[in-house]
Amino acid sequence: MRKVIYGAACSLDGFIAGSDGSVDWLHHSADVEDIMAEYWKATDTLVMGRKTWEVASAAPPPSDASAFSGITSYVFSRTLKTIDRPGVRLVSNDAGAFVRDLKRQKGKNIIVFGGGDFARSLFEADVIDEVGLNVHPVLLGSGVPLFLDAGHRVKLALTECRPIHGGCVLLTYRVKHARNPGAAGTRKSS
């Protein structure tokens, strides 16, 4: 079965962006580039909510667009009517059930892109298998939180912990599924 991974760069106090959406505090390094190159090689699917899609679709294309070739993206929204971009599909179904079905199909890793309500709905549905964090040595005080309440405890087992350039720490956790992922209910994303 494919693995669903929720990962992000975050501040030590658990934010993925400042209150104004800023990410100027992120530290870029050769370590991170190497980690991300391996990450994308093992990925063929991105899933995200509408808010993340709106930010991602407005951003300039990455300098190395080849990293995203062969990747299918699914945007979950109850309000969007269409998306006109190759390789991007709009889904209005229940996110947890849809991702659970994706996991059963052949393929590489499925990456949860963004966070907030969408990631919470997938934790609530118990379909996320791994959490990967690049923890930065900064306290933002407020901002966009990495995690929102999934309605239950999510137990994790540490599988990797290593320092990387700039005082950052790479953490990887395996999710210890609390219940049968095939039977979990979900909440739709906006």
N, C-alpha and C positions, 0 to 999 in steps of 0.2 A: 504494500500500500504506500502511496505517495505521502510525503511529509509536508505538513503545513507549518510554516515558520513565521513568527511575528518578531521582527527585529527593528531596531532603531538606534540612532545616536541619541543620547539623552544627557541631561545635566545630572549631577549627583543627587539633586533633590527631585528627580523624576519628571522633568519636562522635556518635550521634544521640540519645542519652540517657545520663544518669549511671548509675553502677553499680546504683543503686536504682530506675532507670527514670525519674528526675526530669528534667524539661525546664524547670525554673525559670530557667535561664540563657538561654532563648530571648528575643531582642529582637523585639518587635512594633512595626511602624511603618506609616505610610500607604504607604510604598514597597512593603512586603511585601503589604499588602492589594491594591494595584493590580496587582502581579505575579500574585498568586493569582487575582484576578478574571479576568484574561486567560487564565490557565492553565486554569481550570475551564470557560470558554467554549469552549475547543478540545478538551474531554474528554467522552467518553461512556461510558468503561469504566474501572473500577478492578479490579486484581487484587492479591490479598494471600494470605499464608499464615495458618494457624490462630492463631499467637501474636498477630499484628497484629489479626486479627478479634476475638479475645477482649478485647484492650485497647479497640479501637474500639467494640465493641458495648456495653461497660460504661460508656463515657463519655456524658455528657449530650449531647443533640442540639445541633448547631451553632446559633448565634443566627440565622443566615441559611440555613435548610435549603433555600431555593430554589436555592442554588448547586449542590445535588446532585440536583435534579430532572432526570429524563432520563438519569441515570447508572446503568448496570448494574454491580453488583459481583460478582466471582467470588472465592470463598474456597476455597483449595486445602488439603485435609487428608485424611490417611489414617485419622484417628481420630474425627473428628466424623461423626455419622450423619445429622443433619438441621440445617437452619437455617430458622427460621420468621420471616423478615423480608422484606417486599415489596422487590423489586429486587435481592435478594441470592441468589446461586445457589451451591450447594456442588458442588465438583468434586473427584473423587478420581483422575482421570486424570493422566497425566504433564503437569506444568505447562508445560514447554518446548514440547511438541507442541501442547497446547491453545492457548497464546498465539500460536504460529506460525499456527495456523488462524484465530484471531481477527484477526491482522494482515491476512489475505487477504480478510476480509469488509469491506463498506463501513462507514464510520463515521469517527468522530473519533479523537483520540489515546487510547491505552491507558496508564494510569498505574499503575506499580508502587508500591503503598502499603506502607510499612514497609520492612523490610530483612532483614538476617541470612541465614539459610539459604534463604529463598524467593528473595530477589534473587540470591543466588549461583547458584541453580539456573537462573535465567533468563540470567545472564551465561554460565554454563557451556553453555547451549543456544544462545548467540549470537543471542538474539531481542531484546535491548535495543538501541535505536537512539540514545538520547540520555541523558546524565546531566546533571542540573541541581542545583546546590548553592547554598545560602545559607550561606556560611561565616561563623561568628560569632567575634568576637575573644575567645575563652576557651580555655584548655587544661584539659580535665577530668581528664586523667591516666589515667582508666579509664572503662569504661561499655559501652554497646551500640555495637559497631563499625558504621560505615557500610558497609564492604565486608568480605567474607570471600573466601577463595581460590576463584576460579572454575576452577582447574585449568589455566589457560592465561593468557597475557598478554592484556590487553584494551587495545588502542591507541585513543587518543582524539585528536580534533582540536578545539581551542578555537574556539568560534563566538561567544561573548560573555563579556566580563569587565567588570563595572562596580561601583563602590562604591555601597552603599545605606546608608540611615540607620543610625546606631548603630555605625559602624565595620565593618559587615558587607560582604561581597563576594559578588555574584551571579556564578556561573560556569556556563557551559553548554558542554558538549562533545558532539560527534557521535561515535558509536562507529564506528571503522574495522573493519568486520567481518572477522575473520581467516579465516573459512571460509564456505562456503555455508550460510546459516541453514536452508535446507530439509533439510540432511543431518545437522545436529548432533544429538547425543544429549543427554539430560537426566537429571536426578535429580529425583525427586518431593519435594515439601515435606511437612513433618509436619502 
